[in-house]
Amino acid sequence: MKIKQVYVGSWYPRTLFHLNEMYQFLLTGESYVNLDKEKLKKLKSELNPTEVELKQNKGQSYLKAKFDIYQFESFESGLSLFSCDCLSDDLEEMKGETKKMSEFAFKKVFSSFNYLYSLGAPIPKVFSALKSVMPFVFVTEGISKEEVENFLKTRGETITKEFSSEKAEVYYGSNTIIIDGDLKFAKRIVKECVYYLHDAEAQLHKILNLHRYIWDEVSSIKSSKTIKYKDLPKTRDLLTEIESDVIFFESRINQLKNVLETQKKRVSQFAQEEDDYIWDVFEDGFQSLQGSEKYVKNLWQMTRDYVSGATNLINTIYQESSDKQVNTLQFVFIIAAVASLVALGEVVSADIVGKINMETGLITATEHSFSWMSLLKLSFFSVITGGVIYYLWEKLYHHFAGSKISDPKMIKQSKLNKAKKMFN
């Protein structure tokens, strides 16, 4: 089995500005943005890139560099590719070489780029957790289908789909793609089709799963009969975070749409110029993904409206609960004020102290109209009692007080609920 070249890479929506930043970093170890200069120099030194060039081909800018034995290319659309000539025909040795290549690409180079682009809108953690495996692409020459099956078997995979034309035969495994044919022609397929289709499909699938997660999370909040006052701030913060994630993914869908449209046009042009069946297959792939993108976009708009409705509901409930608490505390304050006025009678009441002169037999009376000791006792008692009552009130109110989100009886009797049951 003759393997001529191996590719691994990924596609993440970027622009020409990002490409220029990457070029400056690989060339000088510096950045336009406010990043740690020492760290940038260290990362660049560890990568030790050579032959760094910024080029343009058919209106598309791209960057070329070399990392030891690996060739690196990055395009303004966000596609980044590593490639190397095959070092061995032994399948076990090949497995070790591809592992080294993958670790270098993702743990060294892409982690450096992550720091380079670390400023700006962060990627939601839940999206980062839904990882997808980037496929390896092997370009071969004169390989039979049986050899392909044996090769995929060593990687724990089987052929999931295949198609061919006069210039090339393409075999897909779960995480491996084999292109048998002309090296130059295969390279165009890798650059123009393979990773765009794979990553766009993976990202749309991630976003679909996130829709399910978000909908379920918000539904659990909205379906509650009541929500305790102590849980309102946490619930409000959760919905705010979800709403910011929804906005992020809405922009991500628009990015996917733009790149899919651009690549489909390029592939359509290749199909017209070369009249090769391979390009028709990939054009159909882009067409299918555009349909999926429209579906996900409509679904995501529903998700955004659903989250916005829940956020407005919780904010309203939070405001109403705060108003109730203020009104109750005002009532308690009035009672305390009245009680204090009554208690002041003890402070300002008159005390008459009489003395008897034993020699003259006269009685002398002295009237005290104010008692400092009574005032101090009352003040101390009022402060302690008020503090205890307020603490107990806060604890009891936050624990037991709740605002009704929905009336179960009204929901049960509504025509909309009956219609939902019919559809279910």
C-alpha positions as CSV (number, residue, x, y, z in Angstrom):
1,M,0.0,0.0,0.0
2,K,1.6,3.3,-1.1
3,I,0.7,6.3,0.9
4,K,2.0,9.5,-0.7
5,Q,0.8,12.2,1.7
6,V,-1.0,12.6,5.0
7,Y,-3.2,15.6,6.0
8,V,-4.8,16.7,9.3
9,G,-6.4,20.0,10.1
10,S,-9.5,21.9,11.1
11,W,-11.7,24.7,10.0
12,Y,-12.9,27.5,12.3
13,P,-14.5,30.6,10.8
14,R,-11.9,33.4,10.5
15,T,-11.1,36.4,8.4
16,L,-8.2,38.0,6.5
17,F,-7.5,40.1,9.7
18,H,-6.9,36.9,11.6
19,L,-4.6,35.6,8.9
20,N,-2.5,38.7,9.0
21,E,-2.2,38.4,12.8
22,M,-1.0,34.8,12.4
23,Y,1.5,35.8,9.8
24,Q,3.0,38.5,12.0
25,F,3.1,36.0,15.0
26,L,4.9,33.3,13.0
27,L,7.3,35.8,11.4
28,T,8.2,38.0,14.4
29,G,6.6,36.5,17.5
30,E,4.6,39.6,18.0
31,S,0.9,40.6,17.8
32,Y,-1.1,43.8,17.0
33,V,-3.3,43.2,20.1
34,N,-2.4,43.6,23.8
35,L,-1.0,40.1,24.6
36,D,1.9,39.1,26.8
37,K,5.0,39.8,24.7
38,E,7.2,37.4,26.5
39,K,4.7,34.5,26.2
40,L,4.3,35.2,22.4
41,K,8.1,35.1,21.9
42,K,8.2,31.8,23.9
43,L,5.4,30.2,21.9
44,K,7.0,31.2,18.6
45,S,10.4,29.9,19.7
46,E,8.8,26.5,20.7
47,L,7.2,26.2,17.2
48,N,10.3,27.4,15.4
49,P,8.5,28.1,12.1
50,T,10.5,28.5,8.9
51,E,9.7,29.6,5.3
52,V,6.8,31.8,6.5
53,E,5.0,33.4,3.5
54,L,1.7,35.2,2.9
55,K,0.4,34.5,-0.6
56,Q,-2.7,34.8,-2.8
57,N,-4.4,32.4,-5.2
58,K,-7.6,33.0,-7.2
59,G,-8.6,35.9,-4.9
60,Q,-8.0,34.0,-1.7
61,S,-5.2,34.8,0.7
62,Y,-3.3,32.0,2.4
63,L,-0.3,31.5,4.6
64,K,2.4,28.9,4.2
65,A,5.0,27.8,6.8
66,K,7.1,24.9,7.8
67,F,7.3,23.2,11.2
68,D,10.2,20.7,11.1
69,I,8.9,18.0,8.8
70,Y,5.4,19.3,8.6
71,Q,4.0,21.7,6.0
72,F,1.4,24.2,7.3
73,E,-1.2,26.1,5.3
74,S,-3.8,28.5,6.7
75,F,-6.5,30.3,4.6
76,E,-8.4,33.5,5.2
77,S,-11.6,31.4,5.5
78,G,-10.2,29.7,8.7
79,L,-9.1,26.4,7.2
80,S,-5.7,25.2,8.6
81,L,-3.9,22.2,7.2
82,F,-0.9,20.1,8.3
83,S,0.6,17.8,5.8
84,C,3.7,15.6,5.5
85,D,5.1,13.1,3.0
86,C,4.7,9.5,4.1
87,L,7.7,8.3,6.0
88,S,6.9,4.6,6.1
89,D,4.7,2.0,4.4
90,D,4.4,0.0,7.6
91,L,0.9,0.4,9.0
92,E,2.0,0.2,12.7
93,E,4.8,2.8,12.1
94,M,2.2,4.9,10.2
95,K,-0.1,4.8,13.2
96,G,2.7,6.2,15.5
97,E,3.6,8.9,13.0
98,T,0.0,10.1,12.6
99,K,-0.3,10.3,16.4
100,K,2.8,12.4,16.7
101,M,1.5,14.7,13.9
102,S,-1.9,15.1,15.5
103,E,-0.4,15.9,19.0
104,F,2.0,18.5,17.5
105,A,-0.8,20.1,15.5
106,F,-3.4,20.4,18.2
107,K,-1.3,20.6,21.4
108,K,1.5,22.8,20.1
109,V,0.4,24.9,17.0
110,F,-3.4,25.3,17.6
111,S,-2.9,25.9,21.3
112,S,-0.6,28.8,20.4
113,F,-3.2,30.1,18.0
114,N,-5.8,29.9,20.7
115,Y,-3.7,32.3,22.8
116,L,-3.1,34.5,19.8
117,Y,-6.9,34.9,19.3
118,S,-7.8,34.7,23.1
119,L,-9.1,38.3,23.3
120,G,-12.6,39.0,22.2
121,A,-15.9,37.1,22.6
122,P,-15.2,33.9,24.5
123,I,-16.3,30.5,23.2
124,P,-19.1,29.1,25.5
125,K,-17.7,26.3,27.7
126,V,-20.6,24.0,26.8
127,F,-19.6,24.3,23.1
128,S,-16.0,23.6,23.8
129,A,-16.9,20.5,25.7
130,L,-18.7,19.0,22.7
131,K,-15.5,18.1,20.9
132,S,-15.4,16.5,17.4
133,V,-12.5,14.5,16.0
134,M,-10.8,16.0,13.0
135,P,-10.3,13.3,10.3
136,F,-6.9,12.2,8.8
137,V,-6.8,12.3,5.1
138,F,-4.4,9.8,3.3
139,V,-3.6,10.3,-0.3
140,T,-2.6,7.0,-1.9
141,E,-1.7,5.7,-5.3
142,G,-3.0,2.5,-7.0
143,I,-4.8,1.1,-3.9
144,S,-7.5,-1.5,-4.1
145,K,-10.8,-1.5,-2.2
146,E,-9.6,-4.6,-0.2
147,E,-6.5,-2.7,0.9
148,V,-8.6,0.2,1.9
149,E,-10.8,-2.1,4.0
150,N,-7.7,-3.7,5.7
151,F,-6.1,-0.3,6.3
152,L,-9.3,1.1,8.0
153,K,-9.6,-2.1,10.0
154,T,-6.2,-1.4,11.6
155,R,-7.7,2.0,12.7
156,G,-10.9,0.4,14.0
157,E,-13.0,1.7,11.2
158,T,-15.0,0.5,8.2
159,I,-16.0,2.2,4.9
160,T,-19.1,4.3,5.5
161,K,-19.4,5.9,2.0
162,E,-17.4,5.9,-1.2
163,F,-17.5,7.5,-4.7
164,S,-15.1,7.7,-7.6
165,S,-14.4,9.3,-11.0
166,E,-11.8,9.1,-13.6
167,K,-9.3,11.1,-11.5
168,A,-9.8,9.8,-8.0
169,E,-11.6,7.4,-5.7
170,V,-12.7,8.6,-2.3
171,Y,-13.4,6.4,0.7
172,Y,-14.8,7.6,4.0
173,G,-14.3,5.9,7.4
174,S,-15.6,7.4,10.7
175,N,-12.4,9.5,11.3
176,T,-10.3,8.6,8.2
177,I,-10.6,9.6,4.6
178,I,-8.6,8.0,1.8
179,I,-8.2,9.6,-1.6
180,D,-6.6,7.4,-4.2
181,G,-5.5,9.2,-7.3
182,D,-3.4,12.1,-8.6
183,L,-1.6,14.0,-5.8
184,K,-2.4,17.5,-7.1
185,F,-6.0,16.7,-7.7
186,A,-6.4,15.1,-4.2
187,K,-4.8,18.2,-2.6
188,R,-7.5,20.4,-4.2
189,I,-10.2,18.1,-2.8
190,V,-8.7,18.4,0.7
191,K,-8.4,22.2,0.5
192,E,-11.7,23.0,-1.1
193,C,-14.1,20.3,0.2
194,V,-13.2,17.8,2.9
195,Y,-12.6,19.8,6.0
196,Y,-15.3,22.4,5.2
197,L,-17.9,19.7,4.8
198,H,-16.8,17.7,7.8
199,D,-16.4,20.7,10.2
200,A,-19.6,22.5,9.1
201,E,-21.6,19.3,9.6
202,A,-20.0,18.8,13.0
203,Q,-20.7,22.3,14.1
204,L,-24.3,22.3,12.9
205,H,-24.8,19.0,14.8
206,K,-23.2,20.6,18.0
207,I,-25.6,23.6,17.7
208,L,-28.6,21.3,17.2
209,N,-27.6,19.4,20.4
210,L,-27.2,22.8,22.2
211,H,-30.7,23.7,21.1
212,R,-32.0,20.6,22.8
213,Y,-29.9,21.3,26.0
214,I,-31.0,25.0,26.2
215,W,-34.7,24.2,25.5
216,D,-34.7,21.5,28.2
217,E,-33.0,23.8,30.6
218,V,-35.4,26.7,30.0
219,S,-38.4,24.4,29.9
220,S,-37.6,23.0,33.4
221,I,-37.7,26.6,34.7
222,K,-40.9,27.7,32.9
223,S,-42.8,24.5,33.7
224,S,-42.3,25.0,37.5
225,K,-45.5,26.0,39.3
226,T,-43.7,28.3,41.6
227,I,-40.1,29.5,42.2
228,K,-38.7,30.4,45.6
229,Y,-37.4,33.9,46.1
230,K,-34.0,32.7,47.2
231,D,-33.6,30.9,43.8
232,L,-34.6,33.9,41.7
233,P,-31.1,35.6,41.5
234,K,-29.5,32.2,40.5
235,T,-32.2,31.5,37.9
236,R,-31.9,35.0,36.5
237,D,-28.1,34.7,36.1
238,L,-28.5,31.3,34.5
239,L,-30.9,32.7,31.9
240,T,-28.7,35.7,31.2
241,E,-25.8,33.4,30.5
242,I,-27.9,31.2,28.3
243,E,-29.1,34.3,26.4
244,S,-25.5,35.4,25.7
245,D,-24.7,31.9,24.4
246,V,-27.7,32.0,22.1
247,I,-26.4,35.3,20.6
248,F,-23.0,33.8,20.1
249,F,-24.3,30.8,18.2
250,E,-26.6,32.9,16.1
251,S,-23.5,34.7,14.8
252,R,-21.8,31.4,14.3
253,I,-24.6,30.1,12.1
254,N,-24.3,33.2,10.0
255,Q,-20.6,32.6,9.6
256,L,-21.3,29.0,8.5
257,K,-23.8,30.3,6.0
258,N,-21.3,32.7,4.4
259,V,-18.5,30.2,4.1
260,L,-20.7,27.4,2.8
261,E,-22.0,29.8,0.1
262,T,-18.5,30.8,-0.9
263,Q,-17.2,27.2,-1.1
264,K,-20.2,26.0,-3.0
265,K,-19.6,28.6,-5.6
266,R,-15.9,27.6,-5.9
267,V,-16.8,23.9,-6.2
268,S,-19.5,24.7,-8.8
269,Q,-16.9,26.5,-10.8
270,F,-14.5,23.5,-10.7
271,A,-17.4,21.2,-11.8
272,Q,-18.1,23.4,-14.8
273,E,-14.4,23.7,-15.8
274,E,-13.3,20.1,-15.3
275,D,-16.5,18.1,-15.8
276,D,-15.5,15.6,-13.2
277,Y,-18.1,13.6,-11.2
278,I,-16.2,14.2,-7.9
279,W,-17.0,17.9,-7.9
280,D,-20.7,17.1,-8.5
281,V,-20.7,14.9,-5.4
282,F,-19.1,17.6,-3.2
283,E,-21.4,20.3,-4.7
284,D,-24.3,18.2,-3.5
285,G,-22.7,17.9,-0.1
286,F,-22.5,21.7,0.2
287,Q,-26.1,22.0,-1.1
288,S,-27.3,19.6,1.6
289,L,-25.4,21.5,4.3
290,Q,-27.0,24.8,3.2
291,G,-30.4,23.2,3.7
292,S,-29.3,22.0,7.2
293,E,-28.0,25.5,8.0
294,K,-31.4,27.1,7.1
295,Y,-33.2,24.6,9.3
296,V,-30.9,25.1,12.3
297,K,-31.1,28.9,11.8
298,N,-34.9,28.8,12.0
299,L,-34.7,26.5,15.0
300,W,-32.3,28.8,16.7
301,Q,-34.6,31.8,16.2
302,M,-37.3,29.8,18.0
303,T,-34.7,29.1,20.8
304,R,-33.8,32.7,21.1
305,D,-37.5,33.8,21.4
306,Y,-38.1,31.0,24.0
307,V,-35.1,32.1,26.1
308,S,-36.1,35.8,25.9
309,G,-39.6,35.0,27.0
310,A,-38.3,33.0,30.0
311,T,-35.9,35.8,30.9
312,N,-38.6,38.5,30.8
313,L,-40.9,36.3,32.9
314,I,-38.2,35.8,35.6
315,N,-37.3,39.5,35.6
316,T,-40.9,40.4,36.1
317,I,-41.3,37.9,39.0
318,Y,-38.1,39.1,40.6
319,Q,-39.3,42.7,40.5
320,E,-42.7,41.8,41.9
321,S,-41.1,39.7,44.7
322,S,-38.8,42.6,45.5
323,D,-41.8,45.0,45.7
324,K,-43.6,42.6,48.0
325,Q,-40.7,42.3,50.3
326,V,-40.3,46.1,50.5
327,N,-44.0,46.6,51.2
328,T,-43.8,43.9,54.0
329,L,-40.7,45.5,55.5
330,Q,-42.5,48.9,55.4
331,F,-45.4,47.4,57.3
332,V,-43.1,45.9,59.9
333,F,-41.3,49.2,60.2
334,I,-44.6,51.0,60.9
335,I,-45.5,48.5,63.6
336,A,-42.0,48.9,65.2
337,A,-42.3,52.7,65.1
338,V,-45.7,52.7,66.8
339,A,-44.4,50.2,69.4
340,S,-41.4,52.4,70.0
341,L,-43.6,55.5,70.6
342,V,-45.7,53.6,73.1
343,A,-42.5,52.3,74.8
344,L,-41.2,55.9,75.1
345,G,-43.9,56.5,77.6
346,E,-41.8,54.5,80.0
347,V,-38.8,56.8,79.3
348,V,-40.6,60.1,79.7
349,S,-43.0,59.2,82.5
350,A,-42.6,61.1,85.8
351,D,-41.0,59.5,88.8
352,I,-41.6,61.2,92.3
353,V,-39.0,60.6,94.9
354,G,-40.0,61.6,98.5
355,K,-37.7,62.3,101.5
356,I,-38.7,62.8,105.2
357,N,-36.8,65.2,107.4
358,M,-36.8,63.4,110.8
359,E,-36.1,66.6,112.8
360,T,-38.8,68.8,111.3
361,G,-41.2,66.1,110.1
362,L,-41.4,67.7,106.6
363,I,-41.7,65.6,103.5
364,T,-39.7,66.8,100.4
365,A,-40.7,65.4,97.0
366,T,-38.6,65.5,93.8
367,E,-40.1,64.7,90.4
368,H,-37.9,63.1,87.6
369,S,-39.5,63.5,84.1
370,F,-36.8,61.6,82.2
371,S,-34.9,58.4,82.8
372,W,-31.6,57.9,81.0
373,M,-31.3,54.4,82.2
374,S,-34.7,53.5,80.8
375,L,-33.7,55.1,77.4
376,L,-30.5,53.0,77.2
377,K,-32.3,49.8,78.1
378,L,-35.0,50.5,75.5
379,S,-32.5,51.4,72.8
380,F,-30.4,48.3,73.5
381,F,-33.5,46.1,73.5
382,S,-34.9,47.6,70.3
383,V,-31.6,47.2,68.4
384,I,-31.2,43.6,69.4
385,T,-34.8,42.7,68.9
386,G,-35.0,44.5,65.5
387,G,-31.9,42.7,64.3
388,V,-33.2,39.3,65.3
389,I,-36.6,39.9,63.7
390,Y,-35.1,41.1,60.5
391,Y,-32.7,38.2,60.3
392,L,-35.5,35.7,60.9
393,W,-37.8,37.5,58.4
394,E,-35.1,37.3,55.7
395,K,-34.6,33.6,56.3
396,L,-38.2,32.7,56.4
397,Y,-39.2,34.9,53.4
398,H,-36.4,33.6,51.2
399,H,-37.2,30.1,52.1
400,F,-41.0,30.0,52.0
401,A,-41.9,32.9,49.7
402,G,-42.5,32.0,46.1
403,S,-44.0,33.6,43.1
404,K,-46.4,31.7,40.9
405,I,-45.0,31.2,37.3
406,S,-48.1,29.7,35.9
407,D,-51.5,28.6,36.9
408,P,-51.7,24.8,36.3
409,K,-55.5,24.9,36.1
410,M,-55.5,27.5,33.3
411,I,-52.8,25.5,31.4
412,K,-54.8,22.3,31.7
413,Q,-57.9,23.9,30.4
414,S,-56.3,25.9,27.5
415,K,-57.1,25.0,23.9
416,L,-53.4,25.2,23.1
417,N,-52.6,22.5,25.6
418,K,-55.2,20.2,24.0
419,A,-53.8,20.9,20.6
420,K,-50.3,19.9,21.8
421,K,-51.6,16.7,23.1
422,M,-53.2,15.9,19.8
423,F,-49.8,16.5,18.0
424,N,-48.0,14.4,20.6
